[in-house]
């Protein structure tokens, strides 16, 4: 079996070599995709599906929306959807599947949520049981999947504005922290908000807030800038998820709500069975970030 490619190898080798490939399936009726913008996202998914990329997805297929994942049995899916809608900043819904459907037709023409994330997490009775590279052996007909907005989507706009994105610079995962901020509970789902962090100078942070504020559908503006203790975070060098990144002299931590928040709620609910993505290992969709600019957190899912 071919060794998995690293993040930089996928960007510099696989995608450029395959830019002429076009999707083999047609777009779902009523949900047209920009025809000249699908290839990079599809190629990223194919590389992941083939096991050629197992790392974080930040920076892959620039311009394309990325999504977090949560999967629950159908009997608790309505409550989980209400939880997301009650907490639209950390849990903005992009799409919801029908029971047993392993596709998000609204998000991709050739997309299989069982294989197209680099890594998954399977929870049993609230505990992390395994981290498989696909869901083929555990998929069930009663499962409902939720695509949740991801801050990787607005990083294109940050970079275009000349703002630093440290984890992309270092080729690692974004650091994520569990805060002391409680989400609105919708039993059996409750828990504390997770945030991602990007170091910037105070002037850069102000600009970043203006840029990301235009993307409320993927977490929007920062929830906090500065002292991590204000969020109950004791040590920036010890993120609960992802990789720590250094702050340069004169920089402050800038925190955004994070789509890993639903995983905290899934664990707290102690469901017999639930699935999520591995933090930082997202679904690269055919949708464009430009479609999200100015959109509000969904009252109904954004892509129908």
JOQUIRA-V576297 format. One line per field, one symbol per residue. ss: DSSP state (H for helix, E for strand, L for the rest). A space follows every 50 residues. Layout:
ss=???
//
This chain:
ss=LLLLELHHHHHHHHHHHLLLLLLLLLLLLLLLLLLLLLHHHHHHHHHHHL LLELLLLLLLLLLEEEEEEEEEEHHHHHHHHHHHHHLLLLLLEEEELLLL LLLLLLLLLLLLLLLLLLLEEEEELLEEEELLLLLLLLLLLLEEEEEEEL HHHHHHHHHHLLLLLHHHHHLLLLEEEEEEEELLLELLELLEEEEEEEEE EHHHHHHHHHHHLLLHHHLLLLLEELLHHHHLLLLLLLLLELLLLLLLLL EEEEEEELLLHHHHHHHHHLLLLEEEELLLLLEEEEEEHHHLLLLLLLLL LLLL
//
